[in-house]
């Protein structure tokens, strides 16, 4: 009766090579997940800032029009000033790229764009260093 040959030692070495590769893959996936979570958080923060700015801007009633003809409308100059000031004064999640405020007689729309830096993806060659995040909010004056 012959005994089966013991397993070759090279088969055990294969597992030793794969373990560090697996650890590297898990590290990369964790870094991508952290970056995507940061972009999502930036989007939510930016939406909150834009909503607050639009709400405050829609409350800027044109007092002169109320006195002259009794119409309750949004003062466009004051609404733009308030919205832009609110956005610039907020703790934004990135570098402010654009603030666009559109004012109608009874509504305000605020669009904000920021550039958010990636913490992990930017370290890869050809990977994006930043990502543009935008938010739009609308508010309406209800007299």
Secondary structure, DSSP 4 states (H G I P E B T S, - for coil): -PPPPPPPHHHHHHHHHHHHHHHHHHHHHHHHHHHHHHHHHHHHHHHHHHHHHHHHHHT-B-HHHHHHH----B-HHHHHHHHHHHHHHS--SSEEEEEEEEE-SSEEEEEEEEEEE-SSGGGSTT--SEEEEEEEEEEE---
